[in-house]
């Protein structure tokens, strides 16, 4: 579906109220066509900037996360939560990053969001135990999925248990807070261990691939390089902080046209030979080809010619 371009009102307008796309474009309902299980770009949107909500909803982000945690001053938490609930109730759809389970805002976040139409799930900040995930899940309604955002040394070491917690949907890496907690550098070598832990834990917990932390800044070559590291480490999504980062992330995490061409050729050959396993390399290649084909269909990637 071709989505209309909407430019929000100027934030200098003191009479500004949260715009709703169904009012601007009658009959329009924002759609996110990529399932969250395989979503590549996860766009964080400051919940104190409701003028960005609709713009984000029609962006190329696979998923959007309205942020009422780190992006919001403690004195503004109630207002941020109200902004989110109002927009979701008016027809928006999004995930919401809530405050961590040890904060004084966690219980209010869960109570305020519970039962809100359009809420796709919550991202639980600074997750450090399976109990925090399960308790959040049950306090909502026992149906709303939880993405544990792992941001500390303790969280990384508990990742296997967190991934198996009731309600856990997909793990995410809070790389900035993790570096602050541990003093580790942002280099690929230093971050290899926590990323690998989350990838292995996701497999142990039978979850989709984890979501990597964001790249700060506007340099797209650096973003492309760092997203390549995300893929190399086995992660299948990435948090992002700006709308213009989403196309780069989507492209890098998607199968390439060459990948799709290889998978197509392999599957055609496999079918032509009666789907007979010929040697020990066929099963791994079959699994890879089937995964590539599934993602190619979901992401609209055509094979190279």
N, C-alpha and C positions, 0 to 999 in steps of 0.2 A: 504494500500500500504506500502510495506517495503521500507523505505527511506534509501539511502546510507549514510554512515558516512563520513563526510568531515572534515579534519583537516586543518585549515587555515595556510597560510604561517607564518613564524616567524615575529613578529613585529620588529625584529632587522634588517630586510631586508629593507634598505632605498629606494629600488626601488619598494616597495610594492604598489600595486594598489588593489582596492576593487575586490575580487574574485566574479565571477558570476557562480552559480551552473550549469547553462545551458552550460557553456563553459567547466567545469570540467566533467560533466556528460551529454553528448549530449541528448537532448530531455527531460531532467529533468525539471519539473516545480514544485516549492515548493507548497504544498497544506496544507491548514489548514482545517481539516475536521469537526471541532466542530464549529457550528454557534456562532457568537459573542454574541448572545442573552443569551446563556447558558455557554459561555466560563468560565472555572474555573481559570486557571492560566494565568496571564497577565504579561509577562516578559518584564521588562524595560531594554533597551539596549542603552548604551551611544553612541550617534551619532558621537562622535569623535573617536570611535573605530570601524571603518568599517570592520576590520578583524573579528569581532564577528557577523556580520550580517548574513552570511550564516550559521554559526554554530548554531545560535539561530533559524534560519528558519527551520532547520531539528531537532530541539530539541522536547521535549515532551510538550512544552508550547502550550496551546490552542490558544493563541494570543500573538503576540509580538508587543511592542511599542518602536519605535526608539525615543530616548529622546533628544530633542534639547533645553530643558528648564534647570532644575536645574543641570543636569549633565555636562553642557557646560559653560565654562567661557564666559563672555560677548564679549571678543575680538575674540572668535572663533565661534560665532553664524553663520556667513555667511558660513564658511567652513563646519560646522556641517550640515547645511541645504543642502549644495551642495552634501555632502556625501549621505544624505538620498535620494535626488532626483535622483542622479546617480544610486543608487542601485535599487530603485523602477522602474526607467525607463528601467533598464537592465533585469527586470523580477521578481524582488522581490515583496513581498506583506507584508504590515504591517500597523499598526496604527502609528501615530506620536504624541508625546506629544509636543505641541507648547507652546510658552510663553504666559503669561497672558495678558488679554485685556488692562491692564493699563501700560504695558511695552512698550519700544520703538521698540521691536522686533516683536510684535504681527502682525502688518500689513504686514511686510515683510515675516513672516512665511506663512501667508495665501496666499499672492500673489505668493510666490515661490512654494507653494505646489499645488495650484489650477490646476486642470486638469492633475496632474501627474498620469501616469498609475501605478496600483498596490497600490495606496493609499486607504486603507480600511476605514479610518476615522481619526479624530483628537481627541486628549484628551486635553481639554482646562484647563491649569493650573490655580489654585487659582480663580476659578469661584465664584463670589459673587452675581450675578444677572441673571435673565432670559434674559435681554437685551444683555448681553455679549455672551450668547449662540446663540441667534437668529442672532445677527450681524455677528458672526463668521460663522454661517451656510450660511447666504446669501452672505458673501464675498467670500466663496469658490465657490459654484455653485448652492446652494439650494438643493443639493442631498447628499453631503458628511455628514455622521452622526457625531455628536459631543458627546463626553463623558465629561460632566462637572466634573472636579476634584475639590471637595469641601475641602478646607484646612483651613478655618477660622471660627470664631464664627459667623460672619455675613453670610458667606456662608451656614452654618448649619441652621441658622434661616430663610434663604431665600430658603431652599431646596424644599419646596412645589412648589414655583413659578419656580424655576430652572427646576424641573422635568417636568413641563408642558410647558416649552419653546419650540418653534418650532425648530426642529433639534436635540433636546436632545434624546440620544439613550439609555444611561444607566448611572447612577450616580456612582462616585468613591470617595473614602475617602482618602484624603491626611493626614493621621494620624499624621505624624511627624510635619508638619507645623501647624496643628491644635493644637497640644500640645504646641508648641512654642508660638502660638498666645494667648492661654488661660492660660498657666501655669499648665494645668491638667496633672496628672500622666498617665503612660501607662498601668495602671491596668485595668482589665476587667470592674471593677465597674465604674471607672472614664470614660472609653470610651463607656459605655453602652448607654448613652444619645445620643451622636452624631451618633452612629451606628443605633440606633433605629429611629432617625429622618430621616436618609437616607432610611431606609427600608420602613417606612411609606410614605415618600414622593414619593418613587418609585411606591408604590401601588396607591397613589393618582394620579400620572402622567401616570399611566398605562404603566410603564416601567418594563423591567426585573429587577430581584434582583440586588442590588448594589454590587460594587466591593470594598472589604476591602483594607486597607492599608497594606504595606509590613511588614514582619518580618526581622529585621536586624540581621545578624550573620549567622553562619554555623551550629548551633546546631539544628539537625533535631527533637529531642524530643520536644524542645520548639516550633519549627515551627508547628509540629503536634498539640500540645496543643493549640496554638494560632489560627490555622486554624479551630480547633474544636469550638472555640469561635465564629469565623466568621459564621460558620454554625448555631450555637445555636442562634445567633442574627438575623438570617434570611437573611444574605447576601449570595450571590451565586457565588462570584468570589473573587480573591485575587491578588493584585499586588505582584510581586516577583522580586528579585534583582540578582538572580543567576540561571543558568540553572538547577543545581542539586536540587533546591527547587521545581521544577515543578512536579515531580512524587508524592511527598508528598502531595502537595496541591490538585492535581487531585484526589488522592485516598481519601482524607478526605472529599472533597466536593461532591464526587460521592455517590450515594446510595450504601449501603453495600449489599453484597450477601444475607444477612438475610432480609434486606428491600425488595429486589427484590422477594425473596421467599414468603414473606408475601403478597406483592402486587399481585403476580401471583395466589396464593391460593385464595385471596379475589375476584379477577376478575373471576376466574373459578367458584367459588361458586355463585357469583352474576349472571353470565350468566346462570348457571344451574337452578337458581331460576327465570328465565324469566326476569331478570333485574328489579325486583320489589323492591321498597323501603319498607323495613319492619319496620324501626323505625328511630328516629331522628339522630342516629349516622351513618346511611348508607351513606348519601350524603357527609359528611365530609370525611369519609373513602374512598368513591369512588373517590373523588377529589384527595386525597393523593395517592391512588393506581395508578390512571391514570398518575399523575405527575411522580411517581417513575418509572413506566413502560416506559414513554417517555424518561426520562433521562437514564435509563438502556440501552435502544436501542442506544441512541446517544453516550454513553460512553463505550459501550461494556461490561457491567456488567452482569454476569450470576447469576442466583439464587443459593443459597446454597442448598446442597442436604442433 
